[in-house]
Amino acid sequence: MLAKRIIPCLDVKDGETVKGTNFVNLRSAGDPVELGRLYSEQGADELVFLDITASHEGRKTFTDMVSRVAATLNIPFTVGGGINELGDVERLLSAGADKVSINSAALRHPVLVNDITRRFGSQVCVVAIDAKQEADGKWRCYLNGGRVPTDRTLFDWAQEVEDRGAGEILFTSMDHDGVKEGFALDALSKLHDLLSIPVIASGGAGKMNHFADAFTIGHADAALAASVFHFGEIGINDLKHHLSTQGINVRMTS
C-alpha cells in the first residue's frame, strides 16, 4: 500500500504566506520559501504553493518564487494560481515545479486538462476543486478562489477531469476551510469510490485525529493543511508518529 502523504499548503499573496477562514479574513504566516524549507526538514512529503489572487486579479503566477523554492527544497512541490495556458505550465516546470494545479482555468476551458496531460503527462496535472455544499445537498464548484459559483457539481466535475487525464484531485471543502473541525469525510469517501486517481483532502484540519479520519473514513490518499502547520499547532513529525500508531502507513523520517 502506498504511504499516505502529508502536504502543507502555502497560500501566497504579495510574496507572503497567508491563511484565512472560509477563504476570507487573511493573516500573514511568513515567508513561503523559508516555510517550505522548514517543512521539508520536518518531514513533509510534498508542498503546495498557491498564488491565491492570481486568477481573480488576472495575472500570472510568479516564476521567481518557484525558482527560489526549487533551489531550496528536496521534496516535490506543486504550484497553482493564474495558470491559463500551456506556456504557463512550461514556465513553471522549467523554474523547478514538479506539478501544476489548475482550478478556474479548467472550469472555464476543460480541454486545458487534456492539453496539459498530453504535453507533459498526467503526473504533472493536479486539478483543484473548491466546492461548497448547498441547501439541496449538492456540492457546487466555485471559481476564482471561491468567489464565483458555477453550474458544475463536485462529483460530476471530478469524474470529468479524471476522464480528461488529470493525475490527481485536490478537493477543498469551502465550508470546512480554516474551521478546524475536520475534513468533509462523506464527500471524500464518495470521491474515493468514484475515482481511480489519488484524492488530496483539504479544508478542516484542526487535530491529529482529523488527518487519521481523512485517511481511514474518507479514504484520501493525501491530506493537505495550512494554519495548523504555519502557526505551530501540529508538528509534521509528531503527526506522522501519531498516524503510525493508528496503523496508517506514512513515510517516517526519524
C-alpha positions in Angstrom: 0.0 0.0 0.0 1.3 3.5 -0.9 2.1 5.7 2.1 -0.4 8.4 2.9 1.1 11.8 2.2 1.1 14.9 4.5 1.1 18.1 2.4 1.5 21.6 3.9 -0.2 24.2 1.7 1.2 27.7 1.4 -1.3 30.3 0.1 0.8 33.1 -1.2 -0.4 36.7 -1.7 2.0 39.6 -2.5 5.0 37.4 -1.7 3.8 36.4 1.8 2.2 33.2 3.1 -1.3 34.0 4.3 -4.2 32.0 5.8 -7.8 32.8 6.4 -11.1 31.1 7.3 -13.7 30.1 4.7 -11.4 31.7 2.1 -11.5 35.2 3.7 -10.0 37.2 6.7 -6.4 36.5 5.6 -3.5 36.9 8.0 0.2 36.6 7.4 2.1 33.4 8.2 5.6 34.2 6.9 8.0 33.8 4.0 6.9 31.0 1.7 10.4 29.9 0.7 11.6 29.7 4.3 8.4 27.9 5.4 8.8 25.5 2.6 12.4 24.7 3.7 11.3 24.1 7.3 8.5 21.8 6.2 10.9 19.8 4.1 13.2 19.4 7.0 10.3 18.4 9.3 9.3 15.5 7.1 6.6 16.9 4.8 6.0 14.6 1.8 5.2 17.3 -0.7 4.3 21.0 -0.7 1.7 23.1 -2.5 2.2 26.8 -3.2 -1.0 28.6 -4.4 -0.9 32.2 -5.6 -4.4 32.8 -4.3 -5.3 36.0 -6.0 -3.7 35.3 -9.4 -6.9 34.2 -11.2 -9.0 36.9 -9.5 -6.5 39.6 -10.4 -5.8 38.3 -13.9 -2.1 37.9 -13.6 0.5 35.2 -13.8 1.9 33.0 -11.0 5.3 34.4 -10.1 8.1 32.4 -11.5 10.8 33.9 -9.3 9.4 32.4 -6.1 9.2 29.0 -7.8 12.8 29.2 -8.8 13.8 30.0 -5.2 11.7 27.2 -3.8 13.2 24.7 -6.2 16.7 25.7 -5.2 15.8 25.2 -1.5 13.6 22.0 -1.4 14.4 18.3 -1.9 10.8 17.2 -2.0 8.2 17.5 -4.7 6.1 20.7 -4.9 3.1 21.8 -6.8 2.3 25.4 -7.9 -1.0 26.9 -8.8 -2.8 30.2 -9.5 -3.2 32.0 -12.7 -2.3 29.1 -14.9 -4.3 29.5 -18.1 -2.3 28.0 -21.0 0.4 25.5 -21.8 3.0 28.3 -21.8 2.3 28.9 -18.1 2.8 25.3 -17.3 6.1 25.1 -19.2 7.4 28.2 -17.5 6.6 26.8 -14.0 8.0 23.4 -14.7 11.2 25.0 -16.2 11.5 27.0 -13.0 11.6 23.8 -11.0 8.0 22.9 -10.1 7.1 19.2 -10.2 3.4 19.6 -10.8 0.9 22.4 -11.5 -2.5 22.8 -10.0 -5.3 24.3 -12.2 -8.8 25.3 -11.0 -10.6 28.2 -12.5 -9.0 27.8 -15.9 -10.0 24.1 -16.0 -13.6 25.0 -15.2 -13.7 27.7 -17.9 -11.7 25.6 -20.5 -11.8 21.9 -19.6 -9.8 21.0 -22.7 -6.8 22.5 -20.9 -6.7 19.4 -18.8 -6.3 17.3 -21.9 -3.7 19.6 -23.3 -1.5 19.6 -20.2 -1.6 15.8 -19.8 -1.0 15.2 -23.4 2.0 17.5 -23.5 3.5 16.9 -20.0 1.9 13.8 -18.7 -0.9 13.1 -16.2 1.5 13.2 -13.2 2.0 16.9 -13.8 -1.6 17.9 -13.8 -3.4 18.4 -10.4 -7.0 19.7 -10.7 -8.0 21.6 -7.7 -11.7 21.8 -6.9 -13.1 24.3 -4.4 -16.7 23.3 -3.6 -19.4 24.3 -1.1 -22.4 22.1 -0.1 -25.6 23.9 -1.0 -29.0 23.7 0.8 -30.1 21.0 -1.6 -27.1 18.8 -0.6 -25.3 19.2 -3.9 -21.6 20.3 -3.8 -21.3 23.3 -6.1 -17.8 24.2 -7.6 -16.5 27.7 -7.4 -14.1 29.8 -9.5 -11.5 32.5 -8.6 -10.6 31.4 -5.1 -14.1 30.6 -4.0 -15.6 33.9 -5.2 -17.7 32.8 -8.2 -20.2 29.9 -8.2 -20.5 27.7 -11.3 -23.1 25.3 -12.6 -20.6 22.4 -12.1 -21.0 19.9 -9.2 -18.2 18.3 -7.4 -18.6 14.6 -8.3 -19.5 15.1 -12.0 -16.6 17.5 -12.4 -14.1 15.3 -10.7 -15.2 12.4 -12.9 -14.8 14.5 -16.0 -11.3 15.7 -15.2 -10.2 12.2 -14.5 -11.6 11.2 -17.9 -9.6 14.1 -19.4 -6.4 12.7 -17.9 -5.8 14.6 -14.6 -3.3 12.8 -12.3 -4.8 14.0 -9.0 -7.7 15.8 -7.5 -7.2 18.4 -4.8 -10.6 18.8 -3.1 -11.1 21.7 -0.8 -14.4 22.0 1.1 -15.1 25.7 1.4 -17.4 25.1 4.3 -14.6 23.4 6.3 -11.8 25.6 5.2 -10.0 27.1 8.3 -12.7 26.0 10.7 -10.6 23.2 12.1 -13.4 20.8 12.8 -12.4 18.0 10.5 -12.4 17.3 6.7 -15.6 16.7 4.6 -15.4 12.9 5.1 -18.6 11.9 3.3 -17.6 13.8 0.2 -14.0 12.4 0.3 -15.3 8.8 0.7 -17.6 9.3 -2.3 -14.7 10.7 -4.4 -12.7 7.7 -3.4 -15.4 5.3 -4.6 -15.9 7.3 -7.8 -12.3 7.8 -9.0 -9.3 5.8 -9.7 -6.8 8.7 -9.3 -5.5 10.0 -6.0 -7.6 12.4 -4.0 -6.0 15.1 -1.7 -8.2 16.2 1.2 -8.2 19.9 2.0 -10.1 22.1 4.4 -10.8 21.4 8.0 -7.7 20.1 9.7 -7.5 21.1 13.4 -6.4 18.0 15.3 -4.2 15.0 14.5 -7.3 12.7 14.5 -8.8 14.7 11.7 -5.9 13.6 9.5 -6.5 10.0 10.6 -10.2 10.3 9.8 -9.4 11.7 6.3 -7.3 8.5 5.6 -9.5 5.9 7.3 -13.0 7.2 6.8 -12.5 9.5 3.8 -10.0 7.1 2.2 -8.0 10.1 1.0 -4.5 9.5 -0.5 -3.1 12.6 1.0 -4.1 15.3 3.4 -3.3 19.0 3.0 -3.4 21.6 5.7 -2.1 25.1 6.3 -2.7 27.0 9.5 -2.1 24.1 11.9 1.3 23.8 10.4 2.0 27.5 9.9 1.2 28.5 13.4 2.9 25.5 15.1 -0.3 23.8 16.3 0.7 20.5 14.9 4.2 19.3 14.1 4.6 17.2 11.0 6.9 14.6 12.6 4.6 14.4 15.6 1.6 14.0 13.3 3.3 11.2 11.4 4.2 9.3 14.6 0.5 9.6 15.7 -0.8 8.3 12.4 1.7 5.4 12.5 0.3 4.4 15.9 -3.1 4.3 14.3 -1.9 1.8 11.8 -1.7 4.3 8.9 1.2 3.9 6.5 3.2 7.1 6.4 6.8 7.8 5.4 8.8 8.4 8.5 12.0 10.4 8.5 13.0 9.9 12.2 
